Amino acid sequence: MNRRKMLRIMAIFVLAVMMLVACSSQNGTADSFDPENQKEYGINGIYVGQNIKEAMEQLKPNKADFMDMVSRESYTVDQMASGAGEAVMGMLLVNRTQVIVKVKKGVLQSIMLGGVAKEDAEVLKTNRGLAMYANSDEMKKLYGDATGEKEVVYKGSKYMANFGIADNKVVWFRFDHL
């Protein structure tokens, strides 16, 4: 083979490896926690900053009720996706687990999860793969060091993640847009 042909083959191989590495990252997250990546702040592939309709199609809750916190008006996912509602809270039921979300102008502003039955702990995981009741060492392995002991906070310039710790286990988490 001539040198030119060999360089082309090597370049194609390097590009293929780079694409495989990029595609293998979990739900758009890097190997280490990136506080500026909005996809880090969510559960089961949904994340803060995502359109509510797209998030509901991904999460597929068994039940979802939405109400504006000010006007007390009920909203559908389609209404919110088109921008209706100033500050809408949603109560979602995923299997037996309740997920609370806050939506503003069709975009997820907050995702909260707590009070999960131990047998359902693996159903809803963070986008980094952290399950409820995981050891706090697992949280540090996935997210790195942070501030706080009972409430551990990871913060970027636009987003924040809070994890509640009791008996060295993660017992709740919340992702917010700042």
Long-range contacts (C-beta under 8 A, 24 or more apart in sequence): 26-127, 26-128, 26-129, 27-127, 28-127, 29-127, 29-128, 32-144, 33-128, 33-142, 33-143, 33-144, 33-154, 34-156, 35-154, 35-155, 35-156, 35-157, 35-159, 36-156, 36-157, 36-158, 36-159, 37-156, 38-158, 38-159, 39-127, 40-127, 40-128, 40-159, 40-161, 41-111, 41-127, 41-159, 41-160, 41-161, 41-175, 41-176, 41-177, 42-108, 42-111, 42-126, 42-127, 42-175, 43-99, 43-111, 43-113, 43-124, 43-125, 43-126, 43-127, 43-173, 43-175, 44-94, 44-124, 44-125, 44-127, 45-127, 46-108, 46-111, 47-108, 47-111, 47-127, 47-175, 48-108, 48-109, 48-110, 48-111, 48-159, 48-175, 48-176, 48-177, 49-107, 49-108, 49-158, 49-159, 49-177, 50-107, 50-108, 51-81, 51-106, 51-107, 51-108, 52-77, 52-80, 52-81, 52-90, 52-101, 52-103, 52-106, 52-107, 52-108, 53-77, 53-78, 53-80, 53-81, 53-106, 55-101, 55-108, 59-92, 59-94, 59-99, 60-94, 61-92, 61-93, 61-94, 61-99, 62-93, 62-94, 62-95, 63-92, 63-93, 64-90, 64-91, 64-92, 64-93, 65-90, 65-91, 66-90, 66-91, 66-103, 80-106, 81-106, 82-106, 94-123, 94-124, 95-120, 95-123, 96-120, 97-123, 97-124, 99-124, 107-177, 108-177, 109-176, 109-177, 110-174, 110-175, 110-176, 110-177, 111-174, 111-175, 112-172, 112-173, 112-174, 112-175, 113-172, 113-173, 113-174, 114-164, 114-171, 114-172, 114-173, 115-172, 126-173, 130-170, 130-173, 131-170, 132-170, 132-171, 132-172, 132-173, 133-169, 133-170, 133-171, 134-169, 134-170, 135-168, 135-169, 135-170, 136-163, 136-165, 136-168, 136-169, 136-170, 137-168, 138-170, 139-163, 139-165, 139-170
